[in-house]
Amino acid sequence: MGAVPAVASAFQRCPVLPRGFALAGLDLARALYLLPAGIVAGEQGAAAVIAGQGWPIADGPLVFTAVAVVLRSPEGGAHVTLAPFSAVLDWAEVESPEVSRHIADTLRRIGRRRDPWAGLALDAPLVMGIVNVTPDSFSDGGDFVDPDAAIAHGLALARAGATILDVGGESTRPGAAPVAPEEEERRVLPVVRALAERGLVVSIDTRHARVMDSAVAAGARIINDVTALTGDPDSLRVAAASGAALCLMHMQGDDPRTMQADPHYDCAPLDVADHLAERIAAAEAAGIDRARICLDPGIGFGKTTEHNAQVLAALPLLHGFGCPLLLGVSRKRFIAALSADEPPRQRLPGTLAANLAGLDAGVQILRVHDVAETCQALRVWQGMRGGA
């Protein structure tokens, strides 16, 4: 077994909350971030809210009782101070009106109930099953390239508990060769149509506008784009017109073939959040309501093992956008890097560990290969969390 790498924090610790920092020319959305911490559930959570010592995530059973206040310096570096929730409220009241308003707006977005997404209620976590109709997927390449096999696999995942089926015809693993949209359509459309005709909620995993359009016409209700609608100049227009729900993912770089060549960040969790903020703004400018948008931090897409671990540790930061969160860690390389270099099909325990951490962070959707095992873990987690 190889040595497990040490993972450094993305933030520098600061003992006190920042006081009276200069606001001249400062964009608070890119300078002051709130990271929910001290997350509890059940009776503990309810008691914390009643006592003014906590605030709910998405108006659900998970409640955060502390806040990591992250201040990003224009000169570089991010400083974090962990404080009780009530102390952060007191601090905000004595800061400038701009700071108070920014914190209040962020807390409202974190706490408000999420609208149904793709027609699905988000009052309990959902499982998205992966249907790869590709010959070169990193984990199951070639197993379901035949449409009939892919359809049968999708139906089996639905029986096992998947609420959403994510159908993809192009591998986006590091180094994967691109696929022409025509070939991608040939692979996925029969599968999308067959699963949708059976009343299942189908997502199309594509970065090509043409495939988005044809898949929605075939019955897909969700567009899941690893480029967050930047990979094709027509994607924003097509996605807006489709009426479909959208999943916008963070990926550093614009090509899966080269995304792992030399990923670098000033502060991975904050850089991911800033990029997603830009993509939300672009989608809204194109006429896409925020209620249609789900966010994915893009674990494994243009990130080292350390970047992945830092982003996962700071997942609750993304609740500040008021959108549901999707986590896709299933069988990914970072699991082996933190363990014993296992091949993809032997990474289920690590996948479950990362997904359970995601649930503890308030993630609403888990994208996985191993649906039955994930659903069992989810049910146990819900039982232990008091029905969360």
Buried (B, 14 or more C-beta within 10 A) or exposed (E): EEEEEEBEEBBEEBEEBBEEEEBEEBEBBEBBBBBBBBBBBBEBBBBBBEEEBBBBBBEBBBBBBBBBBBBBEEEEEBBBBBBBBBBBBEBBEEBEEEBBEBBEBBBEBBBBEBBEBBEBEBEEBBBBBBBBBBEBBBBBBEBBBBBEBBBEBBBBBBEBBBBBBBBBBBBBBBEBEBBEBEEBBBBBBBBBBBBBEBEBBBBBBBBBBBBBBBBBEBBBBBBBBBBBBBBBEEBBBBBBBBEBBBBBBBBBBEBBBEBBEEBEBEBBBBBBBBBBBEBBEBBBEBEBEBEBBBBBBBBBBBBBBBBBBBBBBBBBBBBBBBBBBBBBBBBBBBBBBBBEEBEBEBBBEBBBBBBBBBBBBBBBBBBBBBBBBBBBBBEEBBEEBBEB
